[in-house]
Structure formats: C-alpha cells, structure tokens
Amino acid sequence: MAIPRTRPYKGPALLSYGFRPFFLFGALYSGLSILLWLPQLYGQLSLSTLFAPTDWHVHELYFGFLPAIVTGFLFTAVPNWTGRMPLQGMGLLMLLLIWIAGRVAVTFSSHIGWQAALGIDAAFLIAVAMTIAREIIAGSNWRNLKVLLPLLILTAANITFHLEAHNSGVSDISRRLAALAAITLIMLIGGRIVPSFTRNWLVRENPGRLPAAFSSFDVVSIAIAVVALAAWAAWPDSVTTSALMALAAMVQLLRLARWAGHRTLRDPLVWMLHASYLFVPVGFGLIAASGFWPVWLSPLAGIHALGAGAVGGMTLAVMIRASLGHTGQPLRAGLSGTLIFSALLVATLARIVAVVSDANADLGLQVAAFAWMVAFIGFAVAFGPALCRRRKTRAAQ
C-alpha cells in the first residue's frame, strides 16, 4: 500500500487521501456509538430511530463503522492497483458527508421515515462501489474487480436490513449477509496483506520459514468458507450448515497456520494481524458448535467472535499500520498501538464470555463496551493528529 504520486494538493491534509478522514471519523463513531448502545440495551436511553436497540447496534457496526474503514483502505489501495490518481479534496469530502448523513438518517429515522433513511443510508455504499468500479475498470485492473462482490453483498444486506426491520420489526437474514460480506472481505484482503507483511518482516528480522505463497489451497479454503456463510445466512439452524461451518473453521485455521504467524511475536504490528484473522476460524467453530449443541452454547458467541474479533480486530490492525506508514512514521506499533489493540482483544473476549457465562453476562458486557471504546477512541486520540497533518516526507500528500 505504498502511496503513489498525487496531484498537487493544497487543501486540508485530512482530505488528501481516503484513509485519513474515514479512519478518523470511523474510529470516533465506533467508540462513541458504543456509549449509546448499553444505555439503550438497559432501557435508560431511547434514540429517535425506528430500529430496535440491538438492530441499531448491529447496523451501525456492519453498515456504519465497517464501510467507513473499508472505504479508507480501498481508496488507498486502489490507486496502487490501478496507477491512477487517488480521490482528494471536495470529492472525498462529499463522500464523507454522505456517510455522516447516513448515520444521522438511521439514528433519527423516526422523524424522516424508514424510506428516506434507507435511501440516504444506502447511498454511501453505492457511491463507494461505483467509484471503485470506475477506477478499476479505467485502470484495466480486472483481477481486483472481485473486491466489488463483497461490497455489493454488503449493500444488498443493508437494504434488506431496512426492509426487514420495517416489515418484521427486527432484522434476521440481513445480519448474516452482512457477516458474509465482511468476512469475505477479510479473507480476500487479509489473505493478501497478512502473509505479505509477515514475509517482509521475517525476511528482514527473522530469517527462516516464510508464509506459504498463495495457491489453490487458499482458493478452496475461501470457497468453502463462503459456501458455509451463505448456508448460515439462509439456514442458520440446519445441521448441514453446522457441518459446513466446522469444515470452514478447520480450513481457515490451516490457512492461517501456513502464514508462520508464530514467528512474528516480537513485532506487535505483525502479530496483531494474525490474532485478528484467528477469530475467523474461532467464529466459524463457535457457530458450528452452537448448531450441534444449542442447549449449551448460543450462536451469539460465534457471531461476536466474527463481529468484534475478526471485523473489529482486522480493521483496527490495518488502521494502525496504514496510519503509521502513510503519515511518514516508523512502522512500529509502540506502546499506544499495542495497548489500543490489546483493548480490542479484551473487548472481544469479554463479549464472548458474556454470552457463554450467564453469571458474568452483565460484567462481561460492560467490560466489552468499555474496552471497545478505549480501543477506538484511543486510536482517534493517538493517531488523529497525524491523520490531520501532512506526511513527514518530501513526497507530501
């Protein structure tokens, strides 16, 4: 993700590259929204949204926070894939305002109606997909068109979410479609950057076994996982679905093991990528187990392993690394980056414990919410100043 050449730009540094505004505002929103979530859950706060409290929480993770971070990443990666100029200035600001408008529309949907909220909210992902498609096609970078598929599934899931919430009062299949899109993005993009960054570090710092090169095994492992997620979206209670999820857990664990993550423990900036990806097979495994033994385990344990651990962890790990590298700082997590990511791990584990242990449910939920807030507000505090100022090198953005 080295930054390519850019047009002469004299505007605010925050709008000089896609990762800057979307990482900063996405992190702030993720941390602050959790402060509204628990009071809603306990009936101490009522937002002016037509969504039920849990639906609002799920929606804003998958269709609020996640699209912002994915956009920041893709708007930084796509210019490298295509050799074209990145989106800057007013165009980037307009997309940011569309994203913010979606968050306002969803939160105050009881005032504007569900149709208006749907249209405003869906506009962002549609605009992002169209922008990325235009750049990839113009750059004849056909092999990367595959990143559009998860984005389109996420867009469809968002529209379905609004429709389900309006017609049934609660979302259902759209939640699992969102997880399908999110985890597929992680398997595609994570499957590229995790072994690549690991290889670079090992060659330089710890010669020896290197991550396995991308092969047919990776293709098959992703295909199995996508089929399992699709079956789970459509038939979550099926024994066949549980078997597919168990198989997906095994092949994704094998895929992760091929990347030699155990050899990177001296560098938090690398091992945090492996730790995040680990929650993919863990989530699959927990969902499979809940299908085989529903009396003993709720599927929420696996759902939160995927949502908080895989999605939250991978986005935060990428945000930390990209923010350091693209603002001209040394690629070292440092104390702040390590503590921020550690808080994310605490949040994920506490949330899973809250599902598994009835006796500690409330405590686990509160610890998870506080740790999640620390992770993402901590990112905004630690990295926000660098995101708002120009790159330290002469090749300023």
N, C-alpha and C positions, 0 to 999 in steps of 0.2 A: 504493500500500500504506500509506496513512496509517492510523494506529491509531484505530479508533472508540472510543466510550465503553465502559467496562468496569464490571463490578460492583465494589463496594467490596471491596478485597482487601488483607489484612494479612499474608499468608504470605510465604514467601521470594520475593524478586524473580525468582529463576531460574524459578519456576513461574507467573509472572504472565502469560506469553504463550508461544505454541508455539515461536517461533523461538529463544527463549533456551536451553532445555535441549537441543533437538535439534541446533542449530548447534554448541553447545559440545561435547557428547558425540560427535556425529557427526564433527567435526573431529579430536578427540582419538583416536577409534577409527581413523579413516582414516590418521592419521600413525603411530600405534603399530603398527597391523597390518602396515604395510609392513616394519617391523623384523623381524617374524616370517616374512615372505614369502621374502626372499632366503636366509636360513639353511635354510628348508625346500627351496627350489629346489636348493641346493647339497648337500643331504643332511646338513647339520650340525645340523638340529633336526627333531624329529618331534612333531607335535601329536597329541592324542588324538581326532582327527577321522576319520570314515570317508571323507571326501573326499580325493582325490589333492591334492598340494600346489597345482598350478595351479588345480584346481577350487575349492579353498578360497579362493584369491586372487580369482578371478573372482566367486565367490559373494558374498564379503564386500564387493566393490565395488558390485555391482548390487543385492544384496538386504540388505546391511547398512548401508553408508555412504549410498548414494543414497536409500533410503526415509526415513532419518532427516532428511536435508536437505530432501527434498520435503515431508515432513510439517511441518517447521518453517516452510517457505514457505507451504504451503496453509493451515495453521492460523492464519497471519497474514493471508493474502489473503481467505479465505472469509468471515470476519466483515465485511469491507468489501464483498464482493459481495452478501451477504445482509442486512446491517444487524443481524445477531444478535450476541449476546454471545460472546466467544471462550471456549474451554476453558481453565480455570485450575485451580490448586491440585491437589487429590487426583486428579481425573480425568486431568490432564496427567501427574502422577507415575505413575499406573498404566500409562498408555501407554508412558512412558519405561522402566518396569521390564519391560514385555512385550518391548520392543525389546532391552533388555540381556539378558533371558532367552534370546532368540533367538540372540544372539551366543555366549552361553555354551553353549547346546544344540548349536549347529553345531560349535563348537571341541572339545567333549567328547562328540561323538556316539558314539564307540566305547564309552562307558560306559553310555549310556542307550538306545542302539539308534536305527536310522535312522527308524523310525516316530515315536518320541517327538520326535526332533529336528525332523522335518518338521512335526509338529503345533505345536510351540512356536514354531518359526521362522515358519511361515505365519500364525500368529495376529495378528502385528503389522499386516501389510498389510491383512488382512481387517478388523481393528478400525478402522484408519485410513479405509479405503474406506467402511465403514458410517457412521462419524462424519461424514465429509464429505457423503455422500449425504443423511443426515438433515438436516444444516444447509442444504444447497442446496434440498432439497425443502420444508423448513419455511419457508425464505425466498422460495419461489416464484422462485428464480433459475435458471430452466430452462436458459438458454443455456450456463451453466457446468457442466452435467452432463457435458459432453464430457470434462472432465478425469478423470472416473472410468474411461473406457475404457482409457487407458494404465495406470492403477493396477491395473485388473482383469487386463490382459495381463501386467503385472509379477508379480501374484500367481500367475497360472496358470504363468508361466515359472518361478517359484520352486518351486512344487510339482513341475513337470516336471523341474526340475534335480535335486531329491532322488530322484525316481523313476529318472531316467537314471543317476545316479551309483550307485544301488543295483543296478539291473538290468544295467548295462553296464560299470560301473567307472569311467566318465568321462561328463561332460556333453557334449552336442552341440547339438541344436536349441534347447535352453533358453537357451544363451548368446546366441544370435542373437535369440531372442524378447525377452530382457532388453534387448538393444541397441535393438530395435524400439520397445519401450515407452519407454525412456529418451530416445531421440532424438525420438520423437513428442512427449513432454512438452516437450522443449526447443523444438521447432518451434512448439508451441501457446503455451506460456507465454513463451518467449523472443521469439516473434513478436509478443507483446503488449508486453512490458516494454522490449525493446531500442529499437524506434522511439519509444516513448512517452518514455523517459528521454532519448533523443537529442534529440527535439523540444524538450523542456523546456529542456535545456541550450543548444541552438542559439538558441532564441528569446531567451534571456536573455544569452548570451555571444557569439554569433557569427551575427548575422542573415544570412539568405541562403537557399540551398536547404535545404529541410526534408525529413525522411523521407516517402516516399510513404505515403498512407493505405492502410489495409487494404482489399484489393479481391479480385476474383475471381482475380487472378494468385496471391495468397497461398494461396487455397483450392486451386487447381490444383497449385501447387508442393508443398504439403503432401501432397496426394493422390498425386502421382507418387512422392514420397519414401516414403510409407507402403507403396505397392504394391511399390516396389523393395526395401524392407526385408523385406517379407513374402516376396517371391520368394527373397531371400537366405537367409532363415530356413529355407525349405523346400528350395530347390535351390541351394546355395551355389556349385556348380561349373558351373552352366549358363551358356552364352554369352548366352542371353536375359537372365538375371539380371545379368550384367556390363553389358549394354547399358542395362538399366533403371537400374542404379546410376550409369552415366555420365550418363544423362539427368537423374537426380535431382541429381547433382553440379552440373550446369550451371544448373538452375532454382533450386537453393538458393543458388548463388553470385550469380545475378541478383537473387534476393530480398534478399540481404544488401547488394548494391550499391545497392539502392533506398533504403536507410536512411541514406545520407550519413555513414557512419562515418568517412571520411577527413577530415571537417571537425571531428572531436572530439578530435584528437590532443593538445590542450592539457589535457584532463581525463582522467586515468587511470581514474577511476571510471566513465566512459562508454565509453572505447575498449576497456577490458578485456571488456566485454560483446560488442562486435563481434569482438574477437580470439577469444573463446571460440566464438562462433557460426561463425566461419570454419572451424573444424575439422569442422563438419558436412559442407560440400561437399568439404573435403580428404579426410575419411574415406571418403565415397562414391567419390571419384575414385580413391583408392588401392586400394579393394576392387575397383573396376571394372578397373583396370589389372592387378591380380593375376589376375583372371579371364582377361584377354586374353593376358597374358604370364606364366603361372605359373612358368616356369623362372627368370625374372628377379626376380620380386617376390612375397613372401609376403603373404597376406591379413592377417597379423598387423600389418602397417604401418597399414593402414586401420582395423583393429579398435582399435588403440591410439590412433589419431587421434580416433576416436569416443569411446572409453572415457576415456582420460586427458585429451585435449584438450577435446572438447565437453562431456562429462559433468563431468569434474573442473574444467575452466575455468569453465563456466557456474555450477555450484554455488558455487564459491569467489567468483566475482564478485558473485553475488546475496547470499551470506552477508556479504561485506564491506559492500556498500551498505545492506542491510537492518539490519545490526547498528549501523551508524553512525546511520542515520535514526531507527530505533525506540528507540534509547537516548538520544536528545536531543543527539547530537553533530553538528557541521557535516558536510555531505556532501562531504568531501574525503578522497581515499584516503590522502594523506600519504605519508611515507617508508615506514612499516611496511606499509600496504596495497599500495603499489606493489611493494615487494620481495617480499612474500608471493606476489602474482600472478606476478611475474617468475619466481619459483622454480617455479611451476606450469608456465609456458611452457618452462622449461629441462627439467623432468621429461618433458614430452610430447615435445619434440624429441629428447631423448636416448633415449627409449624407441623412437621411430621409427627413429633411427639404429642402435640395437642390433639392429633387425630387418633393416634394409637392408644394413648393413655387417658381414660376418662377422668381419673383422679387429678391429672395435671393439665386438663384441657384449657382452662382459663389462663393459668400461668403461662403455659406454652404459647397461647395465642398472643398474650400481651408482650412476652419476650420477643416473639417473632416480629410483631409490629414495630416495636421499639428498635430492634436490631436492623430491620429493613430501612427504617427511617434514617438511622445512623449511617448505613451504607450509602444511600443515595444523596441525602443531604450532605454527608461527608464528602462525597465525590464533588458536588457542586462547590463546596467551600474550598476544597483542596485544589481543584483543577479549574474552577471557574475563572480566576484571574488570568491564567494562561490562555484560556479559550477566548478571552476578550481582548487580548493584546496580540500584536503582530509577532510572527515567527522570529526567533532569535537570530537566524542565519541571514545572509545577504539575499538569499532567494526567498524574500518575504512574500507572503501571500497577499 
